[in-house]
Amino acid sequence: MTSADALHDDPRGEISLRRAILRHVAPARGIRATVEQVFITEGSQSGIDLCCRALLDAKHMTWTEAPGSVALRAAVGMTGAKLLSIPVDPDGVRVDVAIRRAAGARVAFVSPAYAFPSGVQLSLARRLQLLDWAVTNGATVVEVDYEGELRADGAPAPALLALDRVGARECVIHIGTFSRSLFPALRLGFAIVPAALVRPFARVRAASTRSAPYPLQAALADFIEDGHWARHMRRLKQATRRRRDLVIAELRRLLPKETPPSVPAGGALFTVHLPPFVDDRALATALAERGVDVLPLSLGARRRAPTRGLILGVGAHTDAALLHAAGVLSHAVREAVSAGMQPARGVRRARSRH
Ligand SMILES: Cc1ncc(COP(=O)(O)O)c(C=O)c1O
């Protein structure tokens, strides 16, 4: 580290890491950009926060997928902007519904490669519809790419920035994170923003945390440039696939047949959908007390159409820990489902009186 490095204070972050991302991380998603456009952030959440601060205030309307990320909702909520929940079907988020309900929205937050948590991909027709809407209306599309190139099998879908659509490069922000590929506590990610937004985004960064710690950024840049990243990703994909298949087989064996796990193609996350009478938040809390961390599906769902379920991932746990967790979870789900299927006491008594 030189004395110049010690004074480093570009609000976009360390140049060597921004270059390494463009050379070795973004190409897997078909993204081409200039180093000027790259901001280092503290994970994807800080990228979302940056977009919120730079683009939104209380008079704006925005939309996102539902179910979707709870943390994203919280960040938009802090700006006071209105956030519409748009349903997701097997072709991804219903862009037609969003355009009908929120044609004048300032920002759309989407995860086209892998909607959280369903894992569905946004179809090409809808991607083009989304970009055309944004170009025509001067809106911004924030692509939150939680998974990045981490697909347990198959190649990841290209990012929106890989599409050759007139005007798309001026309206798409791509947000990536190292939380899944390395680890969440690293708190590093990146945002690739259109050239016209570089200055306003830099002003926001300069007014907040400015930049992640330099030594951490420099170390990650070296890790990527020295080829460790590529090797690590190959091994991680293999390990994720193996762990996922282990857990899925165990869950298929142990879960009640009414609640099989839904496993998106290539995904490292999956969902156990539950009947509407099961309180998924209470079940998640009970599981956490027994050392199994899951996310309730209803947390990020639309209020009017809450879907119940548990979102699971395999992380970096050992096989033994994963098998144990699958057993604990299956037992808890079986109990919750069978308790809910018993007629309530009052109902039974009322029926027996007739
Ligand atoms: C749905 C969802 N929300 C939030 C996060 C956390 O984001 P980060 O650690 O990148 O800020 C992730 C991480 O992958 C995620 O998948």
The ligand as a MOL file (V3000), in Angstrom:
LIG
                    3D

  0  0  0     0  0            999 V3000
M  V30 BEGIN CTAB
M  V30 COUNTS 16 16 0 0 0
M  V30 BEGIN ATOM
M  V30 1 C -33.1570 -11.3390 -1.4090 0
M  V30 2 C -31.9160 -10.7930 -0.8070 0
M  V30 3 N -32.0060 -9.7190 -0.0120 0
M  V30 4 C -30.8980 -9.1920 0.5500 0
M  V30 5 C -29.6480 -9.7470 0.3370 0
M  V30 6 C -28.4590 -9.1330 1.0460 0
M  V30 7 O -27.7960 -8.3380 0.2550 0
M  V30 8 P -26.3070 -7.8100 0.4940 0
M  V30 9 O -25.6190 -8.6310 1.5220 0
M  V30 10 O -25.7150 -7.9450 -0.8650 0
M  V30 11 O -26.4800 -6.3950 0.9110 0
M  V30 12 C -29.4980 -10.8410 -0.4810 0
M  V30 13 C -28.1700 -11.3820 -0.7100 0
M  V30 14 O -27.8730 -12.1460 -1.5550 0
M  V30 15 C -30.6640 -11.4050 -1.0630 0
M  V30 16 O -30.6100 -12.4680 -1.8480 0
M  V30 END ATOM
M  V30 BEGIN BOND
M  V30 1 1 1 2
M  V30 2 1 2 3
M  V30 3 2 2 15
M  V30 4 2 3 4
M  V30 5 1 4 5
M  V30 6 1 5 6
M  V30 7 2 5 12
M  V30 8 1 6 7
M  V30 9 1 7 8
M  V30 10 2 8 9
M  V30 11 1 8 10
M  V30 12 1 8 11
M  V30 13 1 12 13
M  V30 14 1 12 15
M  V30 15 2 13 14
M  V30 16 1 15 16
M  V30 END BOND
M  V30 END CTAB
M  END
